[in-house]
Every structure is written in structure tokens, then in C-alpha cells.
């Protein structure tokens, strides 16, 4: 009888454990070379540009939810981890700010399973979008591009969208997986290519990194005091994504939201390589709220609601 029970338990372990391992824990493929993340070119473009660089960064969180760690970083554990919808404002003396990410709407947040949507936070982001000199997003999903999409329906929507610097996958009609509710009849021309790093403004460079989505890109920022930041978007949604080279679970990359898993792993390897070469460069994960607000990480940012402009630490 004991042998039969042991056989049954082993069979049950294989039947249940196998799919769980494959869908949530497996972080393969492992032997993927690093992607070409050309930070040297980004730094060269910044060095060649004249003009005032940003002096500080403010962030805002619109909504959040808890998901099992394995979902966005395969093999990182089953403990729930907070993820948030985040947007960032680069303050530039004498010029309008530059926005990175645009928030989302209550309806889109609910569709994504987000909790505690903060309408006041989104209003602050909306005001920043209207006052910005340039608007950038790391990719074309609703929790990054949704705030800009919603703004196009407002009376001043054409003025807001005119400030956006988007690639061909991020413009109306370019989304390959999500149909976003752009204003009817809106025509937007892509102003970013995916051929390599592109200077957007003094201290700000876009680096194409397709994989999570076709239009994914990272955004390199060099502040006036020399601080370097790299906004990784959902290529690295959590800090552990790049630190331990953990792509999202196969449940996510193969079924929930299909993406190029091999390319993702290559970019994570490139981020590991970059951190080793430039340990002071801050890699900003796409959704890692706990990392962002942890005072031990000394991230040089403030909440938009707390202090609209942070003084340059270099002065």
C-alpha cells in the first residue's frame, strides 16, 4: 500500500509540478548573448549636444496591484510583490519639463487588475503632459501610453500629442497587441526610428530595445550633476529582473501577453553587463514600487505631489 501511495504522490508531483515549473519558475533560455545596448553611443550623443540638461526627476504612481513574484520575474518566488503604474517628469531649468511615461485611465487600470486608482495623481501627470516640451514612453501598452491616449480626446489633445516623440509601433494604429482608444481621426507620424540611439534633448537619449513589445525602448538620462539613469520599462519590470537575469514567467511571455522571450533575456544580460561596467548608473525598473521608494536605494527622485522641483544635488 505504501508503495502505491508513493507512486501516486510522485505522479501527482510530476503532473502538477511540471507545468508549475515550466509556466512560473523556468527562467530559460540561459545561453543568450547580451543585446547591443549602446550606452557609449548615448553618452557620446549627450556630450555632443549643447543646452541645459535636466536637473532632477519627479515621479508619480497612479495605481498598483500585488502579483506573485514569479509572474514578472520567473523563479523569484510566490510571495506577492507590489507593482505600480508609474510616470516621471524631468525638470529642466528655463524650459518645460520632459515626461517619461504617461499614466493611464481608471478604466484601463481596472482592466489590468490594478487597485486604488489615484485620480489626483493622474491629474498631476495630465498637467505635466500639457506643460511638457517632450513626451516619451518606454513602450505601447496602456499602463505606459494610456494617459497620452486619453489626453488626445480633450479639446487641447492635438497640442498634447504634438509633443509626443513616438516610434511606429507607438502611434495610432501601430499597436500590435492592444487597440488603444485614441481620439477618432487622429493622425500621428512616427518621429523615432528603431535604428539606434537617438538624442531627444540635452541629456536624454532613446535606445530601441524591442522584445517585450516591438516598440519597446529604454530611455537614458544624464542629469546636469552627472547622475545617470536608465529607464528600462517592462524589459525589466522589477529590479531582480536584470540583477538575476529573470524574464517574466512563460505564463506571461508565452500566453498572457506573448513577446520575444529570447530578446528579453538578451536585454537583461546587457543590463547586467552595463551594471558591472557602470555600477553608479541607476537602472530604473518598469514597475518596481518597493525598489523605487526604498530609502536604502537612494534613488534621486521625489513624488510630484510632494515637491514639484528638486534642486540639483550638484549645486
C-alpha positions in Angstrom: 0.0 0.0 0.0 2.8 2.4 0.9 4.5 1.8 -2.5 1.2 2.6 -4.3 0.8 5.8 -2.3 4.4 6.9 -3.0 3.8 6.2 -6.7 0.6 8.2 -6.7 2.3 11.1 -4.9 5.2 11.0 -7.4 2.8 11.0 -10.3 0.9 13.9 -8.8 4.1 15.8 -8.3 5.1 15.3 -11.9 1.7 16.2 -13.3 1.3 19.4 -11.2 4.9 20.4 -10.5 6.0 20.1 -14.2 3.5 22.7 -15.5 4.1 25.0 -12.5 7.8 24.9 -13.0 7.6 25.5 -16.8 4.9 28.2 -16.6 6.1 30.1 -13.5 9.6 29.2 -12.4 11.6 28.4 -15.6 13.9 31.4 -16.5 15.3 29.9 -19.7 16.7 30.4 -22.3 20.1 30.7 -20.5 22.7 30.9 -23.2 21.6 34.1 -24.8 24.3 36.7 -25.6 23.7 40.3 -24.4 21.8 42.6 -26.6 23.6 45.6 -28.1 22.7 48.3 -25.5 24.9 51.1 -26.8 25.3 53.3 -23.8 28.6 54.5 -25.2 26.8 56.0 -28.2 24.2 57.5 -25.9 26.9 59.2 -23.8 28.6 60.4 -26.9 25.3 62.0 -28.2 24.8 63.7 -24.8 28.4 65.0 -24.8 27.9 66.5 -28.3 24.7 68.4 -27.5 24.6 71.9 -26.1 21.9 73.1 -23.8 20.6 72.6 -20.3 20.3 69.1 -19.1 17.6 68.0 -16.7 18.5 68.7 -13.1 16.1 66.4 -11.2 13.3 63.8 -11.6 9.9 63.6 -10.0 7.7 60.5 -10.2 4.1 59.7 -9.7 2.3 56.4 -9.1 -1.3 56.2 -10.5 -2.3 52.7 -9.4 -0.9 49.5 -8.1 -1.5 45.8 -7.6 0.1 42.8 -6.0 1.3 39.9 -8.2 3.2 36.8 -7.4 6.9 37.5 -7.8 7.3 34.7 -10.4 4.8 36.3 -12.8 7.1 39.2 -13.8 10.4 37.6 -12.7 10.4 33.8 -13.2 11.8 31.8 -10.3 11.8 34.8 -7.9 9.2 33.2 -5.6 5.5 33.0 -5.0 5.3 35.9 -2.4 3.1 38.7 -3.7 5.1 41.8 -4.9 3.6 45.3 -5.4 3.8 46.7 -8.9 2.7 50.2 -9.9 1.8 52.3 -12.9 4.5 55.0 -12.8 5.3 58.2 -14.7 8.3 60.5 -14.5 8.9 64.2 -15.0 12.4 65.6 -15.8 12.8 69.2 -14.6 14.8 71.4 -16.9 15.6 75.0 -15.8 14.3 77.6 -18.1 12.4 75.1 -20.2 9.2 73.0 -19.9 9.7 69.5 -18.4 10.2 66.2 -20.2 7.8 63.4 -19.5 8.7 59.7 -19.4 5.5 57.5 -19.4 2.0 59.0 -19.2 0.0 57.1 -16.6 -3.3 55.5 -17.5 -7.1 55.8 -17.0 -9.3 54.3 -14.3 -11.0 52.0 -16.9 -7.6 50.8 -18.2 -6.3 50.3 -14.7 -9.3 48.2 -13.7 -8.9 46.1 -16.9 -5.3 45.4 -15.8 -6.4 44.4 -12.4 -4.9 47.5 -10.7 -6.1 48.6 -7.3 -6.6 52.0 -5.7 -6.5 54.2 -8.8 -5.4 57.6 -7.8 -7.2 60.2 -9.9 -5.4 63.1 -8.3 -2.1 61.5 -9.3 -3.2 61.1 -12.9 -4.4 64.7 -12.9 -0.9 65.8 -11.9 0.5 63.7 -14.8 -2.0 65.1 -17.2 -1.0 68.7 -16.2 2.7 67.7 -16.7 1.9 66.3 -20.2 0.2 69.6 -21.1 3.2 71.6 -19.9 5.9 69.3 -21.3 8.3 70.1 -24.1 8.6 66.4 -25.0 6.7 63.2 -24.1 8.3 59.7 -24.3 7.1 56.2 -23.4 9.1 53.0 -23.0 6.5 51.0 -25.0 3.0 50.9 -26.3 0.9 49.3 -23.5 -2.0 51.0 -21.8 -0.2 51.3 -18.5 2.5 53.4 -20.1 0.8 55.1 -23.1 -2.8 55.2 -21.8 -2.6 58.7 -20.3 -1.4 60.2 -23.5 -4.1 58.3 -25.5 -6.8 59.7 -23.1 -5.4 63.2 -23.4 -6.0 63.2 -27.2 -9.8 63.2 -26.6 -9.6 66.6 -24.7 -10.1 69.9 -26.5 -6.3 70.5 -26.4 -5.5 67.0 -27.4 -3.8 67.9 -30.7 -1.4 70.2 -28.8 -0.5 67.4 -26.3 0.1 64.8 -29.0 2.3 67.2 -30.9 4.8 67.0 -28.1 5.0 63.2 -28.1 8.0 61.5 -29.7 6.8 58.1 -30.7 8.1 55.2 -32.9 5.9 53.5 -35.5 4.6 50.9 -33.1 3.5 53.5 -30.5 1.4 55.7 -32.8 -2.4 55.2 -33.5 -2.8 52.0 -35.5 0.7 50.8 -34.6 -0.1 48.7 -31.6 0.2 45.1 -32.4 -1.4 43.6 -29.3 -3.7 46.3 -27.8 -6.1 48.5 -29.5 -6.0 51.8 -27.5 -8.8 54.3 -27.6 -7.1 57.2 -29.5 -9.3 60.1 -30.5 -11.2 59.5 -33.7 -9.5 60.6 -36.8 -6.2 61.3 -35.0 -3.2 61.3 -37.4 0.2 61.0 -35.8 3.5 60.5 -37.6 6.3 58.5 -36.0 9.3 60.7 -35.2 11.5 58.0 -33.7 13.3 55.3 -35.7 14.5 51.9 -34.3 17.9 52.0 -35.9 19.9 53.0 -32.8 20.2 55.6 -30.0 18.5 59.0 -30.7 19.1 62.2 -28.9 15.8 63.8 -27.8 17.0 66.7 -25.8 20.2 67.6 -23.9 20.9 64.7 -21.5 18.1 62.5 -22.9 18.6 59.6 -25.4 16.2 56.9 -26.5 17.6 53.4 -27.1 15.5 50.9 -29.1 15.1 47.5 -27.3 12.4 45.5 -29.0 11.3 42.3 -27.2 8.7 43.0 -24.6 6.9 44.7 -27.5 8.0 45.6 -31.0 8.2 49.3 -30.0 10.0 48.8 -26.6 12.8 51.2 -25.9 14.9 52.3 -22.9 15.5 55.9 -22.1 18.9 57.1 -20.9 19.0 60.3 -18.9 22.1 62.2 -17.7 21.4 64.9 -15.2 23.3 68.2 -15.0 25.2 66.9 -11.9 26.4 63.8 -13.9 23.9 61.3 -12.4 23.0 58.7 -15.0 19.6 56.9 -15.1 18.3 54.3 -17.5 14.5 53.8 -17.6 14.2 50.1 -18.6 10.4 49.9 -19.0 8.9 46.4 -19.0 12.1 44.9 -20.4 13.0 44.8 -16.7 9.8 45.3 -14.7 11.5 44.5 -11.4 15.0 45.1 -10.1 15.5 41.3 -9.8 14.6 41.0 -13.5 18.0 42.3 -14.5 20.0 41.6 -11.3 19.3 37.9 -11.5 18.5 37.8 -15.3 14.9 36.6 -14.8 12.5 37.2 -17.6 8.8 37.2 -16.8 7.1 33.8 -16.4 6.3 31.7 -19.5 2.6 32.1 -18.4 3.1 35.8 -19.2 5.5 35.8 -22.1 4.0 32.8 -24.0 0.3 33.0 -23.2 -1.0 36.1 -21.3 1.0 38.6 -23.3 3.1 36.9 -26.0 6.5 38.5 -26.5 10.1 37.8 -27.8 11.5 35.9 -24.7 14.9 35.4 -26.2 15.3 39.1 -27.0 14.2 39.9 -23.5 16.8 37.7 -21.9 19.4 39.3 -24.2 18.5 42.8 -22.9 18.6 41.6 -19.3 22.0 40.2 -19.9 23.0 43.5 -21.4 21.7 45.3 -18.3 23.8 43.0 -16.0 26.8 43.8 -18.2 26.1 47.5 -18.0 25.8 47.5 -14.3 29.1 45.7 -13.9 30.8 48.3 -16.1 29.0 51.3 -14.7 27.7 50.5 -11.2 26.7 54.1 -10.4 24.3 54.2 -13.4 20.8 53.7 -11.9 18.6 51.2 -13.8 15.0 52.1 -13.2 12.7 49.1 -13.4 9.3 49.5 -15.1 7.0 48.7 -12.2 9.1 48.0 -9.1 7.4 50.3 -6.5 9.1 48.7 -3.5 12.5 49.3 -5.0 11.7 52.9 -6.0 10.5 54.0 -2.6 13.1 52.1 -0.6 15.3 54.8 1.0 18.3 52.4 1.1 18.4 52.6 -2.7 18.9 56.4 -2.6 17.0 56.9 -5.9 17.3 60.7 -6.7 13.6 61.3 -7.1 10.7 62.8 -5.3 6.9 62.4 -5.7 5.3 65.0 -7.9 2.8 65.7 -5.1 5.5 66.3 -2.5 7.9 68.6 -4.2 7.4 69.8 -7.8 11.0 70.7 -8.3 14.0 69.0 -6.7 17.2 71.1 -6.5 20.2 69.8 -8.4 22.3 67.9 -5.9 25.4 69.0 -7.8 24.9 72.7 -7.0 
